[in-house]
Every structure is written in structure tokens, then in C-alpha cells.
């Protein structure tokens, strides 16, 4: 009888849970996106396959699956899962979790995997209680944060953890999650007669900004607010826009992408008037100002680069400000940034340099690190056979002799080769501040060649 009541209570809780909770993946294969860490051969997948999960910190935007992934890892490794919020958990509770995990280990059972959401809020007192036992393996810690853990988390915590960044879901990923919820008969709306239009999925995929939870919540609102007695229940563009409480940026067909493209090309073409018009067009269409800020941040590096090094700094500052103030004031910041970028000197030399270097690496033309540039603590030095001297000390001595320390030169330039092959990637142009780079690069090349010629 007790089992029957337990089953009924579980079913009641399941019905009361929001759609985003009900649709959480039950298996790793159901996780949307994150193939950069979960794909075959990737680090987290290898750790799972080898059953060698250590303490982890997941960081990334909301709704990317940090909590879900922690639960799936606990299930995959058959560990006892305990979830807490770092902002509210106390020292007493942490001690209880550790003691319980220790008892489980002593009894031959699985140890506890402790999931701490908002781990950047972990206090010094909490760390003092937990970190030693984490290091001894009494409990496995998984943290989640929307902040950069290298800046927001205590260094002692970071040093004991493997960091994984979860990326915002793509629009296709969001649509896949939504379609699964629409057709799932157990946890979604598969038992309802629904006609969810593709234009509605487009609205949610774009406006959710890569957040699966937000997209599922919008779907749930759209269905629960509709009259399900008249079938099929039609969810069109208008219903989708109302459910997410923001007008969709898909102004008509591909205008979302076309307007963004027009803005970028206008700034690249140094036309501030056109740039602010296309930004105004997007904002009036309901575009998220953060999307525009992201595109301008990319443009500052790709199209302006070192021709005006202030551009990327201004773009980063504007992005931060826009995140904090929101609309309608964010439009002012966007206008200031766009007009500055439009009038800045343009160069894609840095962008072309990294692309060319990556192309060479991917094509297999891998260049070994020259001996004089290698770490003397780890790299063997050819001909190192000195007797009576520790190998490590000998390597350091040889490396110091071969590597020329730039600061010992009056002009900070040596005649050494730092790549091992004759190859030019960065070619600064003769405009803006990059003109200074060009002149300095030519000077360095002449100095280096003169020192090479003098050493022969």
C-alpha cells in the first residue's frame, strides 16, 4: 500500500511540475547541444566513459543544461545525488552531506555527488568545510554558475575542479527541444491535438536567446492559455509572440538576418547614418539589444582590429552596459557604439592572420616547437649527457644558453627564430594605429635580420 501511495504522490508532483522540468533529458543522448564537451572523443565524454569524474564546474548562460547535465552525470556514474544552492546552503548542511557520504563509502555504497548551483556565491566558511573532503575524495563536487569561474569563484575551488563552459543553444537545438515537448505523450503535449506552426517555433527559437527553459516556458504558456476544447489548437506567430511577451524580431521572412547583415556592412563601409537606421529597424522589430551588442563586438575585432585598438574596448564596455540597463536606454549606447565603429579606420589584418594560422594547423602542416623555446623543465635537450649533474638542472642550463632573453637586448629584439619556418600571418595595413604596427614590424624585422647576419 505504501508503494501505491508513493507512486501516486510522484505522479501528482510530476503533473504539478512545469514543462521545462518535465522535459529534462533522462539520458545523455537527449541533451541538446554541448557537443564540444559531450561529443565522441571530447573530454567530458571520455571522463564519463572511463568512469573518472572528478569535481567539475559548469559555467555558461541560463537554460543551457547545467543542472540537467549534473543529474545525468550522477545517474551515469550511479552516485548518490544531492542538489543545493550555494547562496542558501549552510555549513551545518554541508557537514551533514559529507558525513553521510563518508558513511556510504564505509558501507560499500556509492559516494555522494554534491551539486551546488550558483557556486560563485560559495563563502569562505563553506569552502573551509568542503574543500578538504573534496580533495580526499569523500564527495564529488559539481558546481554551476552563469559567471566566469576564473573571476567569480575562489581560486582554491577552481584549482580542485575541471572547468567546462556550456554554450547557448542554437536555434535548431531550441526547435528540436520544442518539437520533442510537443510530441512527447508522457511529459509533454503529445496527447493534445496541436497545430504548432513553424513560424511560432521560429519566434521562440530566436527570442529565447539560446535558453531552452525560456522556450519551453513560452510553449507551455501558449498552450495553457489557449482553448483546448476547439481542436486542433492552433499556435501561430501571434500566439507565440504573446507567450514570450516580446514581439519577434523575424520582421518578415529573413529580415532578422538581413537587417543584422545590413548593419554590419554599413559599419564596415563607414556609413554611420545607415548603421543607426538598421539598428533602429531591428529594435522597433523587437530585436534583443544584446544580440546587436554581440554582433558589434565581433565586428570590432573582425573589421577594425588594431587599426583602432579602442574599438574592442568600447564594444566590451557597451555590451556590459547594455546587459545592465536594458531598453529603452540601451538604444543610446548602441547608437554611440555603432557611430564610433562606423567612423573608425578599418582593418581585418588580425582576423586574416588567425584564420591563416588556423588553416595551416588544420591542414596538418604542424610546426614543432623549436628546442630553444621549449619548457626546460619538461623537454629533453639534444646532446645533454653531463655527468654528476641532475638532468633537470642540466636541461635548464642548456635551455638558458640557447634561448636569448629579449630584455637583455638594448632594443628588446633578438636574432632568434620563434616559429621555425619562414611564414607571415600578420600583415598590418597602412591606416589608423595599424600604420604604427606596420612601421614597428618592419623595424623589428630589420633588427632581427641584422643580428642574424652578425652572428654568422
FIMAR-589090 format. One line per 4 residues: number of its first residue (from 1); for each residue x, y, z of C-alpha. Coordinates in steps of 0.001 Angstrom, whole numbers. Layout:
N
NUM	X:Y:Z; ...
% end
This chain:
456
1	0:0:0; 2854:2379:862; 4322:1817:-2605; 979:2701:-4191
5	753:5967:-2247; 4361:6782:-3102; 3596:6238:-6789; 522:8465:-6614
9	2453:11215:-4854; 5187:11022:-7503; 2602:11271:-10286; 980:14268:-8589
13	4336:16043:-8298; 5079:15272:-11940; 1770:16810:-13081; 2422:19919:-10996
17	5927:20400:-12375; 6382:22962:-15166; 7055:21745:-18685; 10749:22675:-18529
21	11200:20363:-15542; 9148:17526:-17044; 11135:17666:-20286; 14563:17440:-18722
25	16617:14827:-20607; 16670:11387:-18974; 19731:10231:-20922; 22918:11889:-22122
29	21847:11302:-25727; 18846:13607:-25195; 20972:16605:-24192; 20599:19416:-26725
33	23812:21000:-27966; 27067:20939:-25954; 28739:18588:-28403; 32012:20435:-27840
37	32238:18658:-24466; 29841:15700:-24890; 30643:14612:-28440; 32589:11440:-29115
41	36224:11908:-28181; 35573:15105:-26208; 36888:15467:-22670; 33672:15110:-20655
45	32563:12143:-22757; 35947:10479:-22218; 35717:11084:-18467; 32253:9502:-18408
49	33311:6512:-20493; 36295:5942:-18205; 34149:6492:-15081; 36710:9041:-13902
53	34523:12000:-12993; 36284:14402:-10651; 34982:17688:-9281; 33571:19844:-12092
57	32374:23406:-12587; 29881:24092:-15380; 29611:27734:-16419; 27527:29349:-19125
61	24296:31232:-19853; 20965:30283:-18218; 18961:27443:-19715; 21904:25618:-21299
65	21505:22460:-19178; 23961:22832:-16308; 21661:21317:-13662; 20366:18662:-16049
69	23869:17608:-17027; 24885:17277:-13369; 21896:14997:-12687; 22650:12873:-15741
73	26297:12509:-14726; 25239:11389:-11245; 22895:8806:-12775; 25509:7654:-15280
77	28089:7136:-12538; 25475:5681:-10142; 26330:8169:-7408; 24018:9484:-4707
81	22890:12900:-5968; 22319:15868:-3645; 21444:19311:-5031; 21824:22553:-3089
85	22066:26259:-3832; 25370:27784:-2749; 23623:31037:-1832; 21452:29384:827
89	23227:26208:1990; 24870:26474:5405; 27970:24949:6959; 25841:22553:9021
93	24148:21172:5896; 27488:20752:4114; 28858:18809:7077; 25770:16558:7041
97	26269:15798:3339; 29962:14976:3825; 29304:12772:6860; 26553:10906:5013
101	28828:10367:2019; 31572:9050:4309; 29136:6552:5854; 28027:5412:2402
105	31630:4825:1355; 32385:2903:4560; 29314:739:3967; 30498:-101:460
109	27855:2031:-1231; 28310:4850:-3755; 29610:8166:-2515; 27676:11410:-2874
113	27805:13778:-5812; 27010:17248:-4479; 25599:19709:-6995; 25920:23367:-5975
117	24037:25862:-8101; 25326:29466:-8091; 28662:28194:-6832; 30200:31644:-7226
121	28290:32570:-4050; 30208:29998:-2008; 31513:31598:1212; 34948:31138:2757
125	33442:29229:5709; 31632:26829:3384; 34804:26195:1409; 36809:25505:4555
129	34334:22756:5451; 34065:21219:1989; 37320:21600:85; 39481:19269:2178
133	36962:16443:1870; 36594:17086:-1856; 40365:16741:-2203; 40292:13463:-227
137	37530:12111:-2437; 34814:11839:218; 32411:13759:-2001; 32361:14680:-5690
141	31502:18321:-6280; 29745:19707:-9354; 29200:23446:-9422; 27166:25585:-11798
145	27410:29300:-12419; 26480:31869:-15031; 29654:33801:-14135; 33218:33219:-15289
149	34571:30955:-12512; 38128:32196:-13015; 36979:35574:-11726; 33855:34808:-9688
153	34919:31669:-7799; 37560:31195:-5148; 40916:30116:-6604; 41122:27137:-4216
157	37811:25833:-5542; 38784:26320:-9185; 42142:24591:-8703; 40381:21431:-7490
161	37928:21332:-10391; 37760:20766:-14139; 36014:23675:-15871; 33506:23192:-18694
165	31775:26038:-20499; 28255:25315:-21766; 27256:27311:-24824; 23884:28867:-25642
169	21763:26522:-27714; 21439:27169:-31416; 18070:27939:-32964; 17957:24413:-34409
173	18669:22980:-30942; 15829:25030:-29441; 13422:23885:-32149; 14423:20273:-31526
177	13687:20655:-27810; 10309:22254:-28561; 9292:19567:-31072; 10145:16862:-28558
181	7928:18569:-25968; 5077:18892:-28472; 5136:15192:-29399; 6101:13599:-26061
185	2988:11864:-24702; 4362:11170:-21213; 5872:14510:-20208; 4857:16913:-22968
189	1763:17629:-25038; 1728:14622:-27339; -1804:13685:-26264; -3231:17054:-27353
193	-4364:17855:-30871; -1970:20687:-31633; -1098:22615:-34764; 2091:24451:-33825
197	3137:26452:-36846; 6760:26680:-37964; 6584:30465:-37618; 5799:30001:-33907
201	8866:27790:-33476; 10924:30451:-35252; 9730:33102:-32794; 10632:31010:-29734
205	13946:29826:-31194; 15088:33406:-31798; 13613:35172:-28777; 14677:32560:-26212
209	18282:33622:-26905; 19627:30082:-26602; 17751:29384:-23330; 15816:26096:-23586
213	13987:26747:-20313; 12648:30048:-21605; 11498:28480:-24868; 9685:25621:-23104
217	8034:28054:-20698; 6754:30083:-23660; 5352:26931:-25279; 3634:25994:-22023
221	2106:29466:-21640; 883:29397:-25232; -877:26051:-24784; -2280:26619:-21291
225	-3708:29992:-22348; -5408:28505:-25426; -8865:26960:-25663; -8091:23241:-25918
229	-11762:22315:-26449; -11611:23506:-30041; -9272:21232:-31959; -6783:21377:-33372
233	-5297:24024:-31104; -3503:26430:-33422; -329:28079:-32142; 709:30662:-34698
237	3151:33541:-34774; 888:35931:-32876; 265:33468:-30054; 3987:32709:-29844
241	4863:36415:-29583; 2331:36926:-26804; 3527:33870:-24902; 7121:35083:-24777
245	5963:38646:-24065; 8069:40235:-26742; 7474:40974:-30372; 9517:38662:-32557
249	12470:40011:-34446; 11590:37973:-37525; 10101:41034:-39147; 9269:39213:-42358
253	10869:36093:-43677; 14646:36564:-43311; 14638:40240:-42261; 16116:39377:-38865
257	19294:38201:-40568; 19125:40680:-43425; 18907:43676:-41075; 21825:42432:-38990
261	23824:41909:-42193; 22916:45413:-43421; 24046:46921:-40098; 27411:45146:-40217
265	28060:46024:-43848; 27074:49659:-43245; 29581:49970:-40403; 32241:48148:-42396
269	31525:50659:-45186; 31923:53607:-42748; 28317:54865:-43023; 27064:55872:-39526
273	23661:57011:-40820; 22855:53663:-42370; 24211:51877:-39293; 21866:53633:-36843
277	18915:53200:-39203; 19345:49413:-39321; 19787:49299:-35550; 16582:51309:-35137
281	14863:48938:-37586; 15884:45940:-35523; 14933:47496:-32187; 11500:48508:-33473
285	11058:44951:-34724; 11594:43692:-31162; 15226:42647:-31512; 17100:41927:-28306
289	19703:44711:-27856; 22145:42089:-26529; 22088:40395:-29932; 23071:43670:-31585
293	25805:44261:-28982; 27247:40797:-29656; 27375:41447:-33389; 29081:44811:-32856
297	31606:43206:-30509; 32546:40691:-33202; 32771:43454:-35802; 35140:45497:-33598
301	37719:42701:-33833; 36978:41398:-37301; 36696:44641:-39280; 38550:47264:-37215
305	41101:45320:-35207; 44381:47096:-34499; 43570:49994:-36802; 41775:51354:-33709
309	42503:49281:-30563; 39946:51362:-28645; 37127:49859:-30706; 37129:46474:-28960
313	37367:48160:-25538; 34394:50400:-26317; 32431:47419:-27673; 33080:45408:-24493
317	32067:48347:-22279; 28920:48952:-24307; 27952:45274:-24141; 28318:45267:-20347
321	26305:48473:-20017; 23546:47186:-22292; 23278:43998:-20188; 22774:46123:-17086
325	20458:48918:-18225; 18275:47217:-20846; 15786:49018:-23055; 14864:51731:-23838
329	18107:53377:-22666; 20275:50679:-24281; 19447:52174:-27679; 21565:55224:-26795
333	24600:53090:-26044; 24087:51117:-29243; 23894:54334:-31249; 27098:55656:-29698
337	28949:52398:-30321; 27727:51997:-33911; 28651:55534:-34960; 32121:55199:-33399
341	32755:51883:-35131; 31487:53231:-38458; 33948:56135:-38388; 36901:54127:-37067
345	39681:53135:-39503; 39160:49607:-40763; 41491:46600:-40881; 40891:42865:-40976
349	44621:42026:-40763; 44404:40408:-37298; 41317:38439:-38379; 43070:37202:-41522
353	46195:36329:-39514; 44453:33980:-37072; 42426:32428:-39908; 45573:31706:-41917
357	47356:30239:-38887; 44387:28003:-38045; 44194:26874:-41662; 47841:25794:-41577
361	47338:23880:-38333; 44206:22125:-39587; 45840:21186:-42889; 48426:19211:-40981
365	51430:21471:-41503; 52156:21350:-37799; 55408:23028:-36815; 57327:21522:-33869
369	58268:23948:-31110; 61929:24968:-31622; 64183:23490:-28948; 65222:26875:-27568
373	61545:27784:-26975; 60543:24590:-25169; 59914:24346:-21446; 63293:23414:-19920
377	61537:21514:-17112; 59865:19018:-19426; 61631:18961:-22806; 64816:16896:-23347
381	67730:18786:-24882; 69707:17059:-27644; 73241:16115:-26566; 72527:16529:-22854
385	74779:13859:-21331; 76501:15747:-18482; 77572:13500:-15603; 77216:14410:-11940
389	74524:16993:-12720; 70813:16390:-12318; 69128:16040:-15703; 66552:18704:-14871
393	69183:21247:-13832; 71238:20412:-16918; 68250:20991:-19178; 67627:24344:-17604
397	71251:25346:-18102; 71272:24312:-21767; 67924:25989:-22432; 69124:29224:-20815
401	72212:29199:-23073; 70206:28642:-26230; 67242:30885:-25526; 68047:34581:-25808
405	66173:36702:-23282; 64758:39702:-25161; 65033:42073:-22201; 68796:41602:-22182
409	68939:43318:-25581; 69157:47106:-25697; 66330:47236:-28218; 64442:44171:-26820
413	64913:42356:-30136; 66959:39171:-30616; 68009:37416:-33775; 66208:34224:-32816
417	63603:32377:-34836; 60329:31904:-32952; 58424:29788:-35466; 60929:27544:-37231
421	59767:28320:-40772; 59542:31407:-42948; 55887:32376:-42716; 53981:35664:-42458
425	50499:35732:-40971; 50020:39257:-39665; 50308:41971:-42321; 49237:45304:-40791
429	47858:47872:-43202; 48897:51488:-43660; 45851:53033:-41927; 44968:54113:-38418
433	47025:52893:-35496; 47937:49815:-37506; 50250:52072:-39506; 52333:52305:-36318
437	52265:48492:-36072; 53414:48223:-39667; 56347:50561:-39133; 57346:48810:-35905
441	57118:45369:-37529; 59379:46477:-40385; 61854:47867:-37867; 61865:44614:-35870
445	62436:42525:-38998; 65441:44669:-39983; 66932:44491:-36478; 66438:40716:-36299
449	67988:40149:-39706; 70972:42357:-38846; 71628:40345:-35666; 71332:37070:-37548
453	73792:38293:-40173; 76177:39480:-37445; 76167:36110:-35673; 77234:34164:-38761
% end
